[in-house]
């Protein structure tokens, strides 16, 4: 079944000869004896065409859509391989009866806007925590519950909230480095005195933003490593005088530093993508990230670099990682709501024990093309599965 968009009059029609329903509402697309160069492959069954997928994104002060534009285009292209249609919208585009959205036509590489019914599923790609804290987002969630529209990846993950939830699950807790909120001077001093090396991380940031490494030697001298500089302090008191006000101004956590394995003299983390499918949570792929010059973070935007996974792959460890991924997926969904995908950052110590550092509910693109391609196709298969078009 082919769906056509008519650019001049901004309506859709299909290649059949009678109306067919689409979306979550009782909206229909007319069958007309006319075509358009903007055509889309759709699935058809029981007088319906679909699936219709909504992707919620952000909008900047200039009125432009924000988010992972390449991913949005690739999702539409992947859907066209098996049938289906996706559109992008923002919190400003909602009405009680439908959504004004924007869609990509792969063959002409053009974007268009049109009115849509509420879709069969919504994929949350809002790019900021601020947007998810807004009244508009809370109203959207309420509306989706009322209309029984499934919601995919409900929120950003709060690092401390995740830790507090996961530490009560024994099979996950054994993989967590000690983590606690940074609330006052004395607690930080006692933990630093015990562990000697701590990461100080902003609770509501990701991709290594704002992270610092704090160390204290046996004489009480402190070293603070940031992304672009390193500072030394004669005592913990002088460190606190310099940084304490900043650390108490917004939520920070303190986390023990795990001495992880190195390759080529650099620490490394494993970054993996996990998706939900017919067999539950499945590992899509794993990439290796070497630490930056300061050995502070492995994130590419913070100076990290790639390394081939096959060079360090251990089948026994990978089996454990897959089991942990399944447990994390279930725990996330039980605590926050359904997660169809997430990424993890884990490290291995010298005994090959797995340490879970972070989970991310809004995965960025993978630099490893094979993983990125598998990620996109797994997303589209999941859309079909959850909307029962598979």
TORZASE-464978 format. One line per field, with one value per residue (C-alpha): x, y, z; residue in three letters; residue number from 1. Coordinates in steps of 0.05 Angstrom, whole numbers, plus 5000, padded with zeros to 4 digits. Layout:
x	[X|...]
y	[Y|...]
z	[Z|...]
res	[ala|...]
n	[NUM|...]
//
This chain:
x	[5000|5027|5013|5018|5028|5001|5047|5001|4940|4977|4935|4949|4916|4930|4932|4868|4797|4765|4783|4830|4841|4909|4938|4909|4845|4790|4822|4823|4862|4821|4834|4838|4856|4916|4990|5046|5121|5121|5104|5112|5107|5056|5030|4956|4910|4839|4821|4881|4948|5009|5046|5045|5103|5110|5178|5178|5236|5253|5249|5301|5290|5294|5235|5277|5270|5326|5347|5382|5362|5403|5370|5301|5317|5346|5284|5239|5285|5287|5211|5205|5242|5186|5128|5111|5113|5144|5137|5172|5135|5146|5106|5080|5048|4994|4919|4864|4849|4915|4987|5020|5084|5143|5165|5222|5216|5278|5275|5277|5313|5261|5223|5149|5096|5025|4971|4967|4923|4955|5004|5004|5067|5111|5187|5214|5274|5266|5338|5335|5315|5285|5234|5216|5204|5155|5080|5072|5109|5069|5005|5029|5041|4972|4940|4977|4953|4881|4887|4926|4983|5047|5104|5175|5233|5196|5251|5324|5356|5377|5443|5428|5357|5382|5435|5385|5338|5391|5427|5366|5372|5428|5445|5458|5482|5546|5567|5556|5613|5596|5556|5524|5498|5547|5510|5561|5635|5648|5615|5660|5722|5706|5693|5755|5797|5772|5774|5829|5802|5731|5693|5650|5594|5534|5472|5434|5489|5513|5569|5622|5601|5624|5660|5721|5769|5787|5847|5879|5946|5966|5990|5921|5943|5889|5889|5829|5830|5782|5774|5823|5865|5891|5893|5931|5911|5953|5894|5822|5799|5831|5799|5731|5740|5753|5699|5649|5601|5597|5585|5528|5494|5467|5460|5527|5545|5609|5629|5688|5739|5747|5816|5798|5839|5882|5901|5957|5968|5898|5837|5778|5704|5656|5596|5539|5470|5412|5343|5279|5254|5215|5268|5268|5328|5383|5453|5457|5533|5592|5644|5708|5725|5795|5802|5824|5891|5872|5846|5783|5728|5723|5668|5687|5664|5710|5772|5761|5779|5757|5789|5769|5725|5748|5819|5797|5733|5725|5665|5657|5655|5608|5560|5559|5549|5488|5458|5470|5438|5375|5371|5382|5329|5277|5297|5291|5223|5198|5222|5209|5163|5178|5247|5255|5329|5386|5461|5509|5579|5616|5687|5728|5777|5840|5799|5749|5695|5642|5628|5566|5580|5522|5459|5433|5361|5373|5429|5474|5496|5551|5615|5618|5576|5557|5528|5492|5459|5437|5410|5366|5339|5325|5286|5243|5229|5210|5161|5128|5127|5097|5044|5029|5046|5099]
y	[5000|5069|5133|5199|5269|5325|5384|5440|5423|5388|5325|5250|5198|5125|5080|5041|5058|5067|5103|5069|5087|5106|5129|5123|5163|5144|5185|5161|5171|5174|5129|5172|5158|5205|5200|5246|5245|5244|5171|5125|5050|5029|4965|4949|4903|4905|4970|5005|5030|5039|5039|5114|5134|5200|5226|5283|5332|5401|5471|5526|5601|5611|5563|5508|5434|5408|5336|5281|5301|5247|5194|5221|5216|5146|5121|5144|5110|5046|5046|5052|4986|4948|4997|5053|5128|5173|5246|5293|5343|5387|5403|5466|5424|5388|5398|5356|5321|5316|5338|5385|5351|5348|5290|5271|5242|5199|5197|5273|5287|5340|5359|5377|5393|5367|5351|5281|5241|5218|5163|5091|5100|5159|5156|5207|5244|5309|5336|5370|5355|5424|5406|5342|5382|5429|5432|5417|5351|5330|5346|5305|5245|5253|5257|5195|5155|5177|5158|5094|5114|5075|5120|5099|5118|5161|5206|5223|5181|5216|5186|5187|5162|5104|5086|5087|5042|4994|4985|4947|4895|4847|4823|4896|4925|4883|4921|4991|5035|5069|5131|5184|5255|5310|5348|5373|5381|5329|5272|5286|5289|5222|5187|5217|5197|5125|5118|5168|5178|5202|5227|5288|5288|5334|5292|5320|5318|5264|5250|5268|5341|5374|5313|5322|5273|5288|5255|5261|5233|5208|5278|5308|5345|5345|5345|5365|5343|5377|5370|5427|5437|5407|5443|5426|5443|5441|5414|5391|5456|5497|5452|5461|5536|5537|5488|5476|5532|5508|5435|5454|5502|5446|5371|5334|5263|5233|5165|5121|5115|5043|5025|4996|4961|4999|4990|5029|5061|5090|5070|5047|5038|4994|5031|4986|4994|4952|4947|4911|4858|4793|4760|4816|4862|4845|4873|4908|4919|4943|4996|5013|5084|5102|5156|5226|5257|5270|5198|5233|5211|5166|5206|5226|5298|5304|5278|5203|5158|5093|5025|4960|4917|4852|4866|4860|4818|4761|4716|4699|4772|4789|4736|4770|4838|4811|4785|4851|4889|4848|4861|4936|4940|4907|4950|5014|4996|4975|5041|5093|5063|5026|5034|5007|5023|5050|5053|5034|5054|4999|4985|4923|4919|4876|4816|4827|4847|4889|4958|4997|5072|5101|5088|5135|5137|5183|5147|5188|5160|5107|5121|5046|5042|4969|4984|5047|5009|4953|5004|5037|4972|4945|5009|5002|4928|4948|5000|4946|4898|4947|4971|4898|4908|4853]
z	[5000|4981|5019|4981|5007|4964|4974|4951|4992|5049|5053|5049|5005|4991|4931|4948|4929|4998|5063|5111|5184|5213|5279|5348|5334|5287|5232|5161|5097|5033|4974|4912|4841|4844|4861|4883|4879|4956|4965|5025|5034|5086|5116|5111|5151|5179|5142|5172|5147|5190|5233|5248|5294|5330|5352|5403|5396|5421|5392|5402|5411|5336|5327|5296|5314|5359|5370|5332|5261|5226|5270|5251|5177|5184|5222|5166|5114|5155|5162|5087|5079|5114|5114|5161|5172|5225|5240|5288|5333|5394|5456|5421|5365|5405|5402|5434|5369|5333|5324|5275|5255|5208|5165|5119|5049|5037|4961|4953|5020|5037|5099|5100|5152|5159|5209|5238|5285|5350|5330|5351|5392|5412|5416|5467|5440|5478|5482|5550|5622|5626|5573|5610|5673|5637|5646|5572|5578|5639|5602|5542|5588|5617|5548|5524|5583|5569|5496|5513|5467|5486|5507|5490|5537|5588|5615|5625|5679|5744|5765|5839|5831|5789|5840|5898|5858|5832|5899|5924|5868|5889|5819|5798|5864|5863|5799|5827|5852|5918|5902|5947|5941|5957|6011|6060|6073|6126|6087|6027|6072|6105|6039|6007|6067|6058|5982|5966|5895|5879|5819|5830|5779|5766|5776|5715|5663|5615|5565|5617|5624|5688|5716|5760|5793|5865|5900|5969|5991|6060|6080|6064|6001|5947|5872|5829|5756|5708|5633|5617|5679|5744|5811|5874|5946|6009|6049|6043|6076|6021|5968|5999|6004|5929|5905|5961|5944|5872|5892|5938|5890|5844|5855|5852|5870|5896|5869|5884|5828|5804|5780|5712|5660|5611|5538|5506|5574|5577|5617|5577|5584|5545|5515|5494|5464|5489|5457|5475|5427|5425|5469|5520|5528|5478|5469|5402|5404|5445|5430|5467|5489|5512|5565|5547|5564|5636|5645|5666|5618|5557|5522|5451|5460|5520|5484|5487|5428|5395|5401|5367|5412|5381|5406|5478|5472|5523|5509|5583|5603|5546|5571|5639|5606|5568|5632|5668|5609|5615|5690|5680|5626|5671|5730|5690|5663|5732|5762|5708|5656|5591|5562|5491|5488|5529|5529|5585|5605|5643|5663|5679|5736|5735|5758|5701|5749|5714|5741|5719|5715|5677|5637|5584|5561|5500|5463|5418|5351|5353|5316|5300|5237|5247|5316|5291|5234|5280|5329|5276|5249|5320|5335|5273|5288|5358|5332|5290|5349|5399|5350|5329|5256|5256]
res	[unk|unk|unk|unk|unk|unk|unk|unk|unk|unk|unk|unk|unk|unk|unk|unk|unk|unk|unk|unk|unk|unk|unk|unk|unk|unk|unk|unk|unk|unk|unk|unk|unk|unk|unk|unk|unk|unk|unk|unk|unk|unk|unk|unk|unk|unk|unk|unk|unk|unk|unk|unk|unk|unk|unk|unk|unk|unk|unk|unk|unk|unk|unk|unk|unk|unk|unk|unk|unk|unk|unk|unk|unk|unk|unk|unk|unk|unk|unk|unk|unk|unk|unk|unk|unk|unk|unk|unk|unk|unk|unk|unk|unk|unk|unk|unk|unk|unk|unk|unk|unk|unk|unk|unk|unk|unk|unk|unk|unk|unk|unk|unk|unk|unk|unk|unk|unk|unk|unk|unk|unk|unk|unk|unk|unk|unk|unk|unk|unk|unk|unk|unk|unk|unk|unk|unk|unk|unk|unk|unk|unk|unk|unk|unk|unk|unk|unk|unk|unk|unk|unk|unk|unk|unk|unk|unk|unk|unk|unk|unk|unk|unk|unk|unk|unk|unk|unk|unk|unk|unk|unk|unk|unk|unk|unk|unk|unk|unk|unk|unk|unk|unk|unk|unk|unk|unk|unk|unk|unk|unk|unk|unk|unk|unk|unk|unk|unk|unk|unk|unk|unk|unk|unk|unk|unk|unk|unk|unk|unk|unk|unk|unk|unk|unk|unk|unk|unk|unk|unk|unk|unk|unk|unk|unk|unk|unk|unk|unk|unk|unk|unk|unk|unk|unk|unk|unk|unk|unk|unk|unk|unk|unk|unk|unk|unk|unk|unk|unk|unk|unk|unk|unk|unk|unk|unk|unk|unk|unk|unk|unk|unk|unk|unk|unk|unk|unk|unk|unk|unk|unk|unk|unk|unk|unk|unk|unk|unk|unk|unk|unk|unk|unk|unk|unk|unk|unk|unk|unk|unk|unk|unk|unk|unk|unk|unk|unk|unk|unk|unk|unk|unk|unk|unk|unk|unk|unk|unk|unk|unk|unk|unk|unk|unk|unk|unk|unk|unk|unk|unk|unk|unk|unk|unk|unk|unk|unk|unk|unk|unk|unk|unk|unk|unk|unk|unk|unk|unk|unk|unk|unk|unk|unk|unk|unk|unk|unk|unk|unk|unk|unk|unk|unk|unk|unk|unk|unk|unk|unk|unk|unk|unk|unk|unk|unk|unk|unk|unk|unk|unk|unk|unk|unk|unk|unk|unk|unk|unk|unk|unk|unk|unk|unk|unk|unk|unk|unk|unk|unk|unk|unk]
n	[1|2|3|4|5|6|7|8|9|10|11|12|13|14|15|16|17|18|19|20|21|22|23|24|25|26|27|28|29|30|31|32|33|34|35|36|37|38|39|40|41|42|43|44|45|46|47|48|49|50|51|52|53|54|55|56|57|58|59|60|61|62|63|64|65|66|67|68|69|70|71|72|73|74|75|76|77|78|79|80|81|82|83|84|85|86|87|88|89|90|91|92|93|94|95|96|97|98|99|100|101|102|103|104|105|106|107|108|109|110|111|112|113|114|115|116|117|118|119|120|121|122|123|124|125|126|127|128|129|130|131|132|133|134|135|136|137|138|139|140|141|142|143|144|145|146|147|148|149|150|151|152|153|154|155|156|157|158|159|160|161|162|163|164|165|166|167|168|169|170|171|172|173|174|175|176|177|178|179|180|181|182|183|184|185|186|187|188|189|190|191|192|193|194|195|196|197|198|199|200|201|202|203|204|205|206|207|208|209|210|211|212|213|214|215|216|217|218|219|220|221|222|223|224|225|226|227|228|229|230|231|232|233|234|235|236|237|238|239|240|241|242|243|244|245|246|247|248|249|250|251|252|253|254|255|256|257|258|259|260|261|262|263|264|265|266|267|268|269|270|271|272|273|274|275|276|277|278|279|280|281|282|283|284|285|286|287|288|289|290|291|292|293|294|295|296|297|298|299|300|301|302|303|304|305|306|307|308|309|310|311|312|313|314|315|316|317|318|319|320|321|322|323|324|325|326|327|328|329|330|331|332|333|334|335|336|337|338|339|340|341|342|343|344|345|346|347|348|349|350|351|352|353|354|355|356|357|358|359|360|361|362|363|364|365|366|367|368|369|370|371|372|373|374|375|376|377|378|379|380|381|382|383|384|385|386|387|388|389|390]
//
